[in-house]
């Protein structure tokens, strides 16, 4: 049973969140400071999104950067991202997407909080998985990732849990994306089946908002901090919407609120006629 949830609405709550999360995804940074993706300077667009997020009434307790950190896979791009993330006093968790060079990323994140695989905070368990397959656009969770997931779920059966990775595990109504999601999503879904503590799945990759509830689990994707893809498109299509981020408020009772905001005041141009990137 699934139902769409409006990602633009911040439902009011009387209780206080135990964990506040900012998700930034798919910044596609480059070594070249003037580097553009389909006409958009990706450093500038990330700065605009972060500036908007800084206006939230509370600072985040955690930032999740859900893949495609770099477009060119350069160590320089990862160091630029690391520098930009240094403004946050809280942990910033990174994991790779299909455009990332995992080895270059790990050289930058090694020994830092960015490479944490699991966070226990605010009464919640947050699990971060690597769905990237070197040299491929589609994603897959290796057996080692699935074993790690199963172990985490078995260890904390009573903690509400959010699981984050890069690739989409469900159909998102875009024909051209049907072959580039999580190819073993059936195995993943079987791994979490029967674990009532799993409350939310969070990903990037699709450069658009997605928010629905299915069998009691909130399924969420987030706009890129750079270019956007057109929802409901059959072929590769760019959307004119502004870059954005997702905010999540997690509560002690296992519920959550989430919404997206877009940098509507950011002036940008994008190649609407592009057939890919």
Residue pairs with C-beta under 8 A, 6 or more apart in sequence:
1 214
1 215
2 212
2 213
2 214
2 215
2 219
3 212
3 213
4 211
4 212
5 211
5 212
5 213
5 218
6 211
7 209
7 210
7 211
7 220
7 246
7 258
7 259
7 260
8 209
8 259
8 260
9 259
10 247
10 257
10 259
11 257
13 249
13 251
13 257
15 251
15 252
15 253
17 122
17 249
17 250
17 251
17 257
18 121
18 122
18 123
18 124
18 250
18 251
18 252
19 61
19 62
19 121
19 122
19 123
19 124
19 249
19 250
20 58
20 59
20 60
20 61
20 62
20 247
20 248
20 249
20 250
21 60
21 61
21 62
21 63
21 64
21 247
21 248
21 249
21 250
22 53
22 56
22 60
22 62
22 63
22 64
22 245
22 246
22 247
23 63
23 64
23 65
23 66
23 164
23 202
23 204
23 222
23 245
23 246
23 247
23 248
24 46
24 49
24 50
24 53
24 63
24 64
24 65
24 66
24 225
24 245
25 64
25 65
25 66
25 67
25 68
25 203
25 204
25 205
25 222
25 223
25 224
25 225
25 246
26 66
26 67
26 68
26 97
26 204
26 205
26 207
26 224
26 225
26 226
27 42
27 45
27 46
27 65
27 68
27 69
27 81
27 224
27 225
27 226
28 37
28 42
28 68
28 69
28 70
28 71
28 99
28 224
28 226
28 227
29 35
29 42
29 43
29 46
29 69
29 70
29 71
29 77
29 78
29 80
29 81
30 42
30 43
30 70
30 71
30 72
30 74
30 77
31 72
31 74
31 76
31 77
31 80
33 43
34 41
35 41
35 42
35 43
35 71
35 72
36 42
37 71
37 226
37 227
37 277
38 227
38 238
38 270
38 271
38 274
38 277
39 268
39 269
39 270
39 271
40 226
40 227
40 268
40 269
40 270
41 268
42 71
42 225
42 226
43 80
44 266
44 268
45 225
45 226
45 243
45 263
45 266
45 268
46 84
46 225
46 226
46 243
47 84
48 243
48 263
48 265
48 266
49 225
49 243
49 244
49 245
49 263
49 266
50 84
50 87
50 225
51 263
52 244
52 245
52 261
52 262
52 263
53 60
53 245
53 247
53 261
56 247
59 88
59 89
59 90
60 88
60 90
60 247
61 90
61 121
61 122
62 90
62 91
62 92
62 93
62 119
62 121
62 126
63 85
63 88
63 90
63 91
63 92
63 93
64 92
64 93
64 126
64 128
64 164
64 202
65 81
65 85
65 92
65 93
65 94
65 95
65 114
66 95
66 97
66 164
66 165
66 166
66 202
66 203
66 204
66 205
66 222
67 95
67 96
67 97
67 98
67 100
67 131
67 132
67 165
67 166
67 204
67 205
68 97
68 98
68 99
68 100
68 166
68 204
68 205
68 224
69 77
69 78
69 81
69 94
69 96
69 97
69 100
69 105
70 77
70 78
70 81
70 99
70 100
70 101
70 104
70 105
71 77
71 99
73 99
73 100
73 101
73 104
74 101
74 104
75 104
75 107
75 108
78 104
78 105
78 107
78 108
78 109
79 108
81 94
82 108
82 109
82 112
82 114
85 92
85 114
91 113
91 114
91 116
91 119
92 113
92 114
93 113
93 114
93 115
93 116
93 119
93 126
93 128
93 164
94 105
94 109
94 114
94 115
95 128
95 129
95 130
95 132
95 164
95 165
95 166
96 102
96 105
96 130
96 132
96 166
97 132
97 166
97 167
97 204
97 205
98 132
98 133
98 136
98 137
98 138
98 139
98 166
98 167
98 180
98 205
100 132
102 130
102 132
102 134
106 115
108 114
109 115
116 128
117 127
117 128
117 148
118 125
118 126
118 127
118 128
118 152
119 125
119 126
119 128
120 126
120 156
120 159
122 250
122 252
123 159
123 160
123 252
124 159
124 160
124 161
124 162
124 250
125 152
125 156
125 159
125 160
125 161
125 162
125 197
126 161
126 162
126 163
126 164
127 148
127 149
127 152
127 161
127 162
127 163
127 164
128 163
128 164
128 165
129 141
129 145
129 148
129 149
129 163
129 164
129 165
130 141
130 142
130 145
130 165
130 166
131 139
131 140
131 141
131 145
131 165
131 166
131 167
131 182
132 139
132 166
132 167
133 139
133 140
137 180
138 167
138 179
138 180
138 181
138 182
138 183
139 165
139 166
139 167
139 180
139 181
139 182
139 183
139 205
140 182
140 183
140 184
141 149
141 165
141 182
141 184
141 187
141 188
146 187
146 188
146 191
149 163
149 188
149 191
149 192
150 191
152 161
153 161
153 191
153 192
153 195
153 197
153 198
156 197
157 195
157 197
158 197
159 197
160 197
160 199
160 250
160 254
161 195
161 197
161 198
161 199
161 200
162 199
162 200
162 201
162 202
162 248
162 250
162 256
163 192
163 198
163 200
163 201
163 202
164 201
164 202
164 203
165 182
165 203
166 203
166 204
166 205
167 180
167 181
167 182
167 203
167 205
168 177
168 181
168 182
168 203
168 205
168 206
168 210
168 221
169 181
169 182
169 185
169 188
169 189
169 201
169 203
169 219
170 181
170 185
170 214
170 219
171 178
171 181
172 181
172 206
172 208
172 210
172 221
173 231
173 232
174 206
174 229
174 230
174 231
174 232
174 233
174 234
175 233
175 234
175 235
176 233
176 234
176 235
176 236
177 206
177 229
180 205
181 205
182 188
192 198
192 217
196 216
197 254
198 217
199 216
199 217
199 218
199 254
199 255
199 256
200 217
200 218
200 219
200 220
200 248
200 256
201 217
201 218
201 219
201 220
202 220
202 221
202 222
202 246
202 248
203 220
203 221
203 222
204 221
204 222
204 224
205 221
206 221
206 229
207 223
207 224
207 227
207 228
207 229
207 239
208 221
208 223
208 228
208 229
208 230
208 231
208 239
208 241
209 221
209 222
209 223
209 231
209 244
209 246
209 260
210 219
210 220
210 221
211 218
211 219
211 220
211 221
211 258
212 218
212 219
213 219
218 256
218 258
220 246
220 248
220 258
222 244
222 245
222 246
222 260
223 241
223 243
223 244
223 245
223 246
223 260
223 262
224 243
224 244
225 243
225 244
225 245
226 243
227 238
227 243
227 270
227 277
228 238
228 239
228 240
228 241
228 242
228 243
229 236
229 237
229 238
229 239
230 237
230 238
230 239
231 239
236 274
236 275
236 276
238 270
238 271
238 272
238 274
240 270
240 272
241 262
242 262
242 263
242 264
242 266
242 268
243 262
243 263
243 266
243 268
244 260
244 261
244 262
244 263
245 260
245 261
246 258
246 259
246 260
247 258
247 259
247 260
247 261
248 256
248 257
248 258
249 256
249 257
249 258
250 256
251 257
